[in-house]
Amino acid sequence: MASILSTAAQHVTTRHRSSSSAASLPRPGEPQHTNHPSPLHTHQHGTRPRSGSRPQSRPQSQHSPLSTSAPNASGPAPIHQLEQHNFNHSVDTLGSSSSIDSQLPAETTLSIEFDGGTHVIVRPNRVVRGKVILDVAERMLVTRIRIKFRAEESAMVKVEEGGGDTRGEWIHQAITTFFESDWKLWGNEASYYSQCPWEEMDIGHYEFPFALKFPNVNYPPSMEDPTGFAIRYVWTAQADGPALQSGIKSREYITPYRPIIISTPDKEWTYRKTLMKDKKHAIAEVQAKLYKQSYCPDEPFEMQLNMTTLHADAKIAAIEYKFRKHHEGKMLVQQGTAFREHIRTVIHNTVPIPSSNTHHGTQVSETVLFDVPTRLVSPSFISRHTRVHYGLQFLVTIEQGHLFKNTTVVDFEIPIIIANLPHDNLLRIPDLTVIQGYRESKECPMFFDPSLDEPPSPSINNGPLSTPMNEEPPNYYTLPIQPPQFQLGKERKERTVFLTRPAKGALHSQEIYPAVIIQGLFDEDW
């Protein structure tokens, strides 16, 4: 019996999931910001066949020549190539030809190129176009090729929790996906009642154009601060393998998104404040006259600053100012609200104090002038986990005393709100006044046929989709196919995923500083 068991054991093979199933999952490259191209990614298909030497895919004369994204009842459309050449080589012949083999892709890659290159910016009511590029190094089986576009907000904090021996640092993360759009570029549609066939793709270079219309909805702008908090708009391409197997994925392409926010009408207002020494004694009065409440990048900022000391032996020695951008992030945890803040100084300058001041430094009246930068300045906004606001901070050095001088530095900050379009553009931009907020809107970005200028209107009806009264219902197999216009109009579905893990040994743990805990505060509003 022992010998029989021993013999049987020799024929038993064990497959560990960590080394077999997981190894077959696609592993995309590192994410790439399209406005900051990586030097390692210029371009993945650098070994692409040159003009006149691109091998052709398997001939499929019974289909129309290219990649349409519209539904095709006659089956999958053939793969499109830039040029059509008659290549009668088999795979073995191609492999043995040194001149052709040197021009074939070194490895199978999937990438995305946008019209406009690295300068693409997503905005409300705008169409984004591009192409998915597939370089096939060896024949592969593909069910379909898809492109995806999603927006997500991530909040991650490190807090100290627990008691006794279990007390330690933990990382809590919440990832909220605002929307996710998916579009088939080539291949067979997924079905809930049928399995999908697949096709064989030959060696070569393939391009699949796409177009996406962003709805007339303002979402939060892209951001990466404070550390652990981010709002990203991400594109990925994917080739699904045969028989529900994993295929290949492109890296994530992160495009900047900018909402359209109009500034307020010009309105003069005055900021007043009494400066305190040690929070007990008044030392100076500040009065600043501003000519606007909100500003746009590349606009001039002008302010009249008036200051007066409240003591005869006190004089203003120096004034400096900082135009600052406040990034704030928060997340609810078991103890209350975990809070993080990052302050970025955009402009740092001084206010000149004339030496011939007739008031001997007890009074200052100067004009502060600068242009609002375009770099590092995005609109002020609030989302579920993040807030971005601006302020003009002044640091005032006051000397007090005659023989023995005492120096005090006091500060104050004037609030400033940032938009990205002047108020006089209110009537110049189409559909601007009907822009919705993302929390109230269910509209989702939609892919559409790239041969069209705009996506078709969902109000168009190609026929009745219901059976009139007193008529027999249609046969199960003769139900009319829903027109593409109705397939496009999908509502967005927001979802949130929560993750918790010990900070020790966790990825990016050293980059995240412990958050400040506001005990007992469980209010999600800012």
URTATA-V864135 format. One record per residue. N is the residue number from 1. RES is the residue in one letter. SS is DSSP state (H for helix, E for strand, - for the rest). PSI is psi in degrees with one decimal (* if undefined). OMEGA is omega in radians with two decimals (none if undefined). Layout:
N_RES_SS_PSI_OMEGA / N_RES_SS_PSI_OMEGA
//
This chain:
1_M_-_-42.7_3.13 / 2_A_H_-37.8_3.14 / 3_S_H_-33.6_3.11 / 4_I_H_-45.2_3.11 / 5_L_H_-38.2_3.14 / 6_S_H_-41.0_3.13 / 7_T_H_-40.6_3.13 / 8_A_H_-36.2_-3.13 / 9_A_H_-28.2_-3.14 / 10_Q_H_-22.1_-3.10 / 11_H_-_1.9_3.13 / 12_V_-_127.2_3.09 / 13_T_-_139.9_-3.14 / 14_T_-_133.7_3.12 / 15_R_-_119.3_3.10 / 16_H_-_131.1_-3.07 / 17_R_-_-33.4_-3.10 / 18_S_-_-24.7_-3.08 / 19_S_-_-8.9_-3.11 / 20_S_-_-63.5_-3.06 / 21_S_-_-47.5_-3.10 / 22_A_H_-30.9_-3.12 / 23_A_H_-21.8_-3.12 / 24_S_H_-6.2_3.14 / 25_L_-_142.8_3.13 / 26_P_-_140.5_-3.13 / 27_R_-_93.0_-3.13 / 28_P_-_163.8_3.12 / 29_G_-_-176.2_-3.14 / 30_E_-_146.8_3.11 / 31_P_-_149.2_-3.14 / 32_Q_E_127.1_3.01 / 33_H_E_124.1_-3.06 / 34_T_-_-26.3_3.12 / 35_N_-_-0.5_3.02 / 36_H_-_76.9_-3.04 / 37_P_-_140.2_3.12 / 38_S_-_138.4_3.12 / 39_P_H_-20.2_3.13 / 40_L_H_-1.9_-3.04 / 41_H_H_49.2_3.13 / 42_T_-_71.3_0.10 / 43_H_-_160.4_-3.10 / 44_Q_-_-28.5_-3.11 / 45_H_-_46.9_-3.13 / 46_G_-_-22.3_3.11 / 47_T_-_25.9_-3.13 / 48_R_-_144.6_3.08 / 49_P_-_141.0_-3.13 / 50_R_-_170.0_-3.11 / 51_S_-_131.6_3.12 / 52_G_-_-5.7_-3.11 / 53_S_-_25.1_3.12 / 54_R_-_124.7_3.08 / 55_P_-_151.0_-3.04 / 56_Q_-_148.4_3.11 / 57_S_-_172.1_3.14 / 58_R_-_127.5_-3.07 / 59_P_-_134.7_3.10 / 60_Q_-_73.4_-3.02 / 61_S_-_-16.2_-3.11 / 62_Q_-_-5.6_3.14 / 63_H_-_161.7_3.05 / 64_S_-_147.6_-2.97 / 65_P_-_80.0_2.64 / 66_L_-_165.0_-3.13 / 67_S_-_92.7_2.99 / 68_T_-_143.8_-3.14 / 69_S_-_-5.5_3.10 / 70_A_-_151.6_3.12 / 71_P_-_139.5_-3.09 / 72_N_-_112.1_-3.06 / 73_A_-_-19.1_-3.08 / 74_S_-_5.8_3.11 / 75_G_-_-177.8_-3.09 / 76_P_-_142.0_3.09 / 77_A_-_149.3_3.11 / 78_P_-_159.1_-3.13 / 79_I_-_139.2_-3.10 / 80_H_-_140.7_3.01 / 81_Q_-_155.9_-3.04 / 82_L_-_-40.2_-3.12 / 83_E_-_150.6_3.13 / 84_Q_-_121.6_3.09 / 85_H_-_152.1_3.13 / 86_N_-_101.8_3.08 / 87_F_-_118.1_-3.13 / 88_N_-_13.0_-3.12 / 89_H_-_143.1_2.95 / 90_S_-_176.5_3.12 / 91_V_H_-38.1_-3.14 / 92_D_H_-39.3_3.13 / 93_T_H_-41.0_3.12 / 94_L_H_-39.3_-3.10 / 95_G_H_-26.9_-3.10 / 96_S_H_-8.1_-3.14 / 97_S_-_113.9_-3.08 / 98_S_H_-36.5_-3.10 / 99_S_H_-39.2_-3.14 / 100_I_H_-38.6_-3.10 / 101_D_H_-32.7_-3.14 / 102_S_-_-17.5_-3.11 / 103_Q_-_-1.5_3.12 / 104_L_-_155.6_3.11 / 105_P_-_139.1_3.13 / 106_A_-_-32.6_3.10 / 107_E_-_158.9_3.14 / 108_T_-_122.1_-3.10 / 109_T_E_154.1_3.10 / 110_L_E_126.0_-3.07 / 111_S_E_170.4_-3.12 / 112_I_E_133.6_3.01 / 113_E_E_137.3_-3.13 / 114_F_E_144.4_2.98 / 115_D_-_124.3_-3.05 / 116_G_-_-5.7_3.07 / 117_G_H_-130.8_-3.08 / 118_T_H_-0.1_-3.08 / 119_H_H_14.2_-3.12 / 120_V_-_132.6_3.08 / 121_I_E_129.6_3.14 / 122_V_E_133.1_3.13 / 123_R_-_162.6_3.08 / 124_P_-_143.4_3.05 / 125_N_-_28.0_-3.12 / 126_R_-_146.5_3.09 / 127_V_E_130.1_3.09 / 128_V_E_129.3_-3.13 / 129_R_E_157.4_3.11 / 130_G_E_-160.5_3.13 / 131_K_E_146.8_3.03 / 132_V_E_129.2_-3.07 / 133_I_E_125.8_3.12 / 134_L_E_119.0_3.02 / 135_D_E_116.6_-3.07 / 136_V_E_118.3_-3.13 / 137_A_-_-27.5_3.07 / 138_E_-_155.2_-3.05 / 139_R_-_140.1_-3.09 / 140_M_E_155.5_3.10 / 141_L_E_128.6_-3.05 / 142_V_E_132.5_3.05 / 143_T_-_-47.3_3.12 / 144_R_E_160.9_3.04 / 145_I_E_128.1_-3.03 / 146_R_E_159.5_2.97 / 147_I_E_141.9_-3.11 / 148_K_E_149.4_3.08 / 149_F_E_127.3_-3.10 / 150_R_E_159.8_3.04 / 151_A_E_136.3_-3.11 / 152_E_E_148.7_3.05 / 153_E_E_127.5_-3.09 / 154_S_E_132.4_3.07 / 155_A_E_124.6_-3.11 / 156_M_E_126.3_-3.12 / 157_V_E_153.3_3.05 / 158_K_E_122.1_-3.10 / 159_V_E_158.4_3.08 / 160_E_E_122.5_-3.07 / 161_E_E_170.1_3.11 / 162_G_-_-180.0_3.12 / 163_G_-_151.7_3.13 / 164_G_H_-132.5_-3.11 / 165_D_H_-21.2_-3.10 / 166_T_H_-1.4_-3.10 / 167_R_-_136.3_-3.14 / 168_G_E_-177.6_-3.13 / 169_E_E_135.1_3.12 / 170_W_E_151.0_3.07 / 171_I_E_123.8_3.08 / 172_H_E_137.0_-3.10 / 173_Q_E_136.7_3.04 / 174_A_E_124.6_3.14 / 175_I_E_114.0_3.13 / 176_T_E_120.5_3.08 / 177_T_E_114.9_-3.13 / 178_F_E_-43.7_3.13 / 179_F_E_164.8_3.04 / 180_E_E_117.0_3.13 / 181_S_E_139.5_-3.08 / 182_D_E_137.0_-3.09 / 183_W_E_132.0_3.10 / 184_K_E_121.5_3.10 / 185_L_E_-35.3_-3.12 / 186_W_E_150.5_3.06 / 187_G_E_-156.6_-3.02 / 188_N_-_139.3_3.13 / 189_E_-_143.4_3.03 / 190_A_-_142.5_-3.10 / 191_S_-_145.2_3.11 / 192_Y_-_-12.6_-3.08 / 193_Y_-_4.6_-3.11 / 194_S_-_148.6_3.01 / 195_Q_-_159.6_-3.06 / 196_C_-_134.3_3.03 / 197_P_-_170.9_3.11 / 198_W_-_166.9_-3.11 / 199_E_E_159.1_3.08 / 200_E_E_132.4_3.13 / 201_M_E_131.5_3.13 / 202_D_-_168.7_3.07 / 203_I_-_136.1_3.13 / 204_G_E_-171.9_-3.11 / 205_H_E_127.0_-3.05 / 206_Y_E_143.9_3.10 / 207_E_E_135.4_-3.11 / 208_F_E_106.8_3.14 / 209_P_E_153.5_3.09 / 210_F_E_161.2_3.08 / 211_A_E_140.4_3.13 / 212_L_E_135.6_3.07 / 213_K_E_120.0_3.09 / 214_F_-_136.3_-3.09 / 215_P_-_167.5_-3.14 / 216_N_-_63.8_-3.04 / 217_V_E_136.4_3.08 / 218_N_E_116.7_3.00 / 219_Y_-_165.7_3.10 / 220_P_-_144.1_3.12 / 221_P_-_159.5_3.10 / 222_S_-_142.8_3.12 / 223_M_E_160.1_-3.13 / 224_E_-_16.0_-3.10 / 225_D_-_155.5_-0.18 / 226_P_-_172.6_-3.09 / 227_T_-_128.3_-3.09 / 228_G_-_-16.3_3.14 / 229_F_E_137.4_-3.11 / 230_A_E_149.4_2.96 / 231_I_E_119.4_-3.03 / 232_R_E_150.0_3.07 / 233_Y_E_110.6_-2.81 / 234_V_E_135.5_3.06 / 235_W_E_140.1_3.03 / 236_T_E_151.9_3.03 / 237_A_E_149.9_-3.05 / 238_Q_E_136.0_3.02 / 239_A_E_112.9_-3.11 / 240_D_E_136.5_3.13 / 241_G_-_179.6_-3.12 / 242_P_H_154.4_3.00 / 243_A_H_43.2_3.10 / 244_L_H_17.0_3.09 / 245_Q_-_156.1_3.11 / 246_S_-_143.7_3.09 / 247_G_-_-128.7_3.11 / 248_I_E_152.7_3.12 / 249_K_E_149.9_3.01 / 250_S_-_169.9_2.98 / 251_R_-_168.7_3.09 / 252_E_-_131.4_3.09 / 253_Y_E_117.4_-3.06 / 254_I_E_112.5_3.14 / 255_T_-_142.1_3.09 / 256_P_E_142.9_3.07 / 257_Y_E_135.8_3.12 / 258_R_-_119.8_3.04 / 259_P_-_167.3_3.08 / 260_I_-_110.5_-3.09 / 261_I_-_123.0_-3.11 / 262_I_E_141.0_3.09 / 263_S_-_163.4_3.13 / 264_T_-_159.9_3.05 / 265_P_-_150.2_3.14 / 266_D_-_127.6_-3.11 / 267_K_-_120.8_3.13 / 268_E_-_137.1_3.10 / 269_W_E_164.0_-3.05 / 270_T_E_132.2_3.07 / 271_Y_E_129.1_-3.14 / 272_R_E_141.1_3.12 / 273_K_E_144.4_3.02 / 274_T_E_121.4_-3.12 / 275_L_E_135.2_-3.05 / 276_M_E_144.2_3.03 / 277_K_E_122.4_-3.10 / 278_D_-_26.7_3.12 / 279_K_-_17.9_-3.09 / 280_K_-_-41.8_-2.98 / 281_H_E_129.0_3.08 / 282_A_E_134.8_-3.07 / 283_I_E_-24.4_-3.13 / 284_A_E_158.4_3.07 / 285_E_E_138.2_-3.13 / 286_V_E_136.2_3.02 / 287_Q_E_118.1_-3.11 / 288_A_E_127.8_3.12 / 289_K_E_120.9_3.11 / 290_L_E_149.8_-3.05 / 291_Y_-_-7.4_3.11 / 292_K_-_158.8_3.05 / 293_Q_-_-28.4_3.14 / 294_S_E_151.8_-3.07 / 295_Y_E_159.9_3.09 / 296_C_E_154.0_3.06 / 297_P_-_142.6_3.13 / 298_D_-_12.8_3.05 / 299_E_-_149.3_3.08 / 300_P_E_139.3_3.05 / 301_F_E_131.6_-3.14 / 302_E_E_136.5_-3.11 / 303_M_E_140.2_3.07 / 304_Q_E_115.6_-3.08 / 305_L_E_124.3_3.08 / 306_N_E_128.3_3.13 / 307_M_E_143.6_3.14 / 308_T_E_129.1_3.07 / 309_T_E_153.9_-3.09 / 310_L_-_4.9_3.12 / 311_H_-_142.7_-3.08 / 312_A_-_-30.8_-3.10 / 313_D_-_10.4_-3.14 / 314_A_E_139.2_3.09 / 315_K_E_152.4_-3.11 / 316_I_E_116.3_-3.07 / 317_A_E_-35.8_-3.09 / 318_A_E_149.3_3.07 / 319_I_E_126.4_3.02 / 320_E_E_154.3_-3.13 / 321_Y_E_154.4_3.13 / 322_K_E_126.1_2.99 / 323_F_E_112.0_-2.94 / 324_R_E_145.3_3.08 / 325_K_E_121.7_-3.10 / 326_H_E_117.8_2.99 / 327_H_E_122.2_3.14 / 328_E_E_140.1_3.10 / 329_G_E_145.5_3.12 / 330_K_E_157.5_-3.12 / 331_M_E_138.3_3.13 / 332_L_E_131.2_3.06 / 333_V_-_-177.5_-3.06 / 334_Q_-_-33.8_-3.08 / 335_Q_-_-19.6_-3.07 / 336_G_E_-127.8_-3.13 / 337_T_E_122.9_3.05 / 338_A_E_127.1_-3.00 / 339_F_E_135.4_3.04 / 340_R_E_146.4_3.12 / 341_E_E_140.8_3.04 / 342_H_E_127.0_-3.12 / 343_I_E_124.6_-3.14 / 344_R_E_125.4_3.09 / 345_T_E_116.3_-3.11 / 346_V_E_-41.8_3.12 / 347_I_E_136.6_3.08 / 348_H_E_119.8_-3.08 / 349_N_E_177.7_-3.14 / 350_T_E_157.0_3.04 / 351_V_E_118.7_-3.11 / 352_P_-_137.4_3.07 / 353_I_-_111.0_-3.09 / 354_P_-_138.1_3.12 / 355_S_-_-21.9_-3.13 / 356_S_-_30.4_-3.13 / 357_N_-_122.6_-3.10 / 358_T_-_-19.6_-3.13 / 359_H_-_5.4_3.06 / 360_H_-_38.0_3.05 / 361_G_-_-1.2_3.12 / 362_T_-_-18.6_3.09 / 363_Q_E_140.0_3.11 / 364_V_E_132.3_3.06 / 365_S_E_102.4_-3.07 / 366_E_E_157.9_3.09 / 367_T_E_130.4_3.10 / 368_V_E_122.5_-3.10 / 369_L_E_135.3_2.96 / 370_F_E_163.1_3.07 / 371_D_E_133.6_3.11 / 372_V_-_122.9_-3.08 / 373_P_-_158.6_3.01 / 374_T_-_-29.3_3.13 / 375_R_-_136.9_3.09 / 376_L_-_8.4_-3.12 / 377_V_-_112.8_3.08 / 378_S_-_164.8_-3.09 / 379_P_-_148.4_3.01 / 380_S_-_140.2_-3.11 / 381_F_E_165.5_3.07 / 382_I_E_132.6_2.99 / 383_S_-_-168.5_-3.09 / 384_R_-_-41.2_-3.04 / 385_H_-_-12.2_-3.02 / 386_T_E_157.5_3.05 / 387_R_E_136.7_3.07 / 388_V_E_121.9_3.08 / 389_H_E_165.3_-3.01 / 390_Y_E_158.0_3.08 / 391_G_E_153.3_3.08 / 392_L_E_103.2_-3.08 / 393_Q_E_134.5_3.07 / 394_F_E_133.1_3.04 / 395_L_E_116.0_-3.04 / 396_V_E_123.7_3.08 / 397_T_E_121.2_-3.09 / 398_I_E_125.5_3.07 / 399_E_E_136.1_-3.08 / 400_Q_E_137.5_-3.12 / 401_G_-_164.6_-3.12 / 402_H_-_-68.0_-3.12 / 403_L_-_-49.6_3.11 / 404_F_-_106.4_-3.06 / 405_K_-_141.1_3.08 / 406_N_E_126.1_-3.08 / 407_T_E_131.3_3.12 / 408_T_E_135.8_3.08 / 409_V_E_119.2_3.11 / 410_V_E_156.3_-3.10 / 411_D_E_158.7_3.00 / 412_F_E_159.5_-3.08 / 413_E_E_130.1_3.12 / 414_I_E_123.3_-3.12 / 415_P_E_139.5_3.11 / 416_I_E_137.5_3.09 / 417_I_E_141.1_-3.05 / 418_I_E_130.0_2.98 / 419_A_E_-176.4_3.08 / 420_N_-_3.4_3.03 / 421_L_E_137.7_3.09 / 422_P_-_160.4_-3.07 / 423_H_H_-26.7_-3.12 / 424_D_H_-4.1_3.06 / 425_N_H_4.5_-3.03 / 426_L_-_-40.7_-3.09 / 427_L_-_0.6_-3.08 / 428_R_-_-24.9_-3.08 / 429_I_-_124.9_-3.11 / 430_P_-_138.9_3.04 / 431_D_-_21.7_-3.12 / 432_L_H_-39.7_-3.07 / 433_T_H_-6.8_3.12 / 434_V_H_13.6_3.06 / 435_I_-_135.8_-3.13 / 436_Q_E_162.1_3.00 / 437_G_E_148.8_-3.03 / 438_Y_-_-23.0_-3.13 / 439_R_-_-24.5_-3.13 / 440_E_-_-21.9_-3.04 / 441_S_-_144.1_3.06 / 442_K_-_4.0_-3.13 / 443_E_E_142.5_-3.11 / 444_C_-_143.0_3.03 / 445_P_-_139.3_-3.06 / 446_M_E_132.4_2.95 / 447_F_E_152.4_3.11 / 448_F_E_173.1_-3.12 / 449_D_-_119.3_-3.07 / 450_P_-_-10.5_3.09 / 451_S_-_-10.6_3.12 / 452_L_-_155.0_3.08 / 453_D_-_-36.8_-3.13 / 454_E_-_155.5_3.07 / 455_P_-_148.9_3.13 / 456_P_-_150.8_-3.13 / 457_S_-_134.1_3.14 / 458_P_-_-7.7_-3.14 / 459_S_-_-11.6_-3.13 / 460_I_-_133.1_-3.12 / 461_N_-_124.9_-3.12 / 462_N_-_6.7_-3.12 / 463_G_-_164.1_-3.13 / 464_P_-_136.5_3.11 / 465_L_-_2.0_3.12 / 466_S_-_160.6_-3.11 / 467_T_-_127.9_3.09 / 468_P_-_159.0_3.14 / 469_M_-_151.4_3.10 / 470_N_-_21.7_3.05 / 471_E_-_150.1_3.11 / 472_E_-_138.8_3.09 / 473_P_-_150.6_-3.12 / 474_P_-_158.6_3.07 / 475_N_-_151.0_-3.08 / 476_Y_H_-37.9_-3.05 / 477_Y_H_-0.6_3.14 / 478_T_H_17.6_3.07 / 479_L_-_134.8_-3.13 / 480_P_-_143.0_3.10 / 481_I_-_134.2_-3.13 / 482_Q_-_131.0_-3.11 / 483_P_-_151.0_3.14 / 484_P_H_-29.4_-3.12 / 485_Q_H_-37.3_-3.11 / 486_F_H_-24.3_3.10 / 487_Q_H_-24.5_-3.10 / 488_L_H_-40.1_-3.01 / 489_G_-_83.4_3.14 / 490_K_-_141.6_3.08 / 491_E_E_144.8_3.12 / 492_R_-_148.1_3.11 / 493_K_-_116.8_-3.11 / 494_E_-_138.0_3.12 / 495_R_E_153.7_-3.12 / 496_T_E_135.7_3.10 / 497_V_E_132.3_3.12 / 498_F_E_134.2_3.14 / 499_L_E_141.4_3.09 / 500_T_E_137.1_3.13 / 501_R_E_154.6_3.06 / 502_P_E_143.3_-3.11 / 503_A_-_-27.6_-3.09 / 504_K_-_119.3_3.12 / 505_G_-_0.6_-3.13 / 506_A_-_151.9_3.12 / 507_L_-_134.9_3.13 / 508_H_-_13.4_-3.10 / 509_S_H_-37.2_-3.11 / 510_Q_H_-19.7_-3.11 / 511_E_H_-13.4_-3.06 / 512_I_-_124.7_3.09 / 513_Y_-_150.6_3.13 / 514_P_E_139.9_-3.13 / 515_A_-_156.9_3.04 / 516_V_E_129.5_-3.12 / 517_I_E_123.1_3.03 / 518_I_E_101.4_-3.01 / 519_Q_E_134.6_3.01 / 520_G_-_3.1_3.13 / 521_L_-_115.1_-3.12 / 522_F_-_33.9_-3.12 / 523_D_-_123.7_-3.12 / 524_E_-_-15.1_3.13 / 525_D_-_150.5_3.10 / 526_W_-_*_none
//
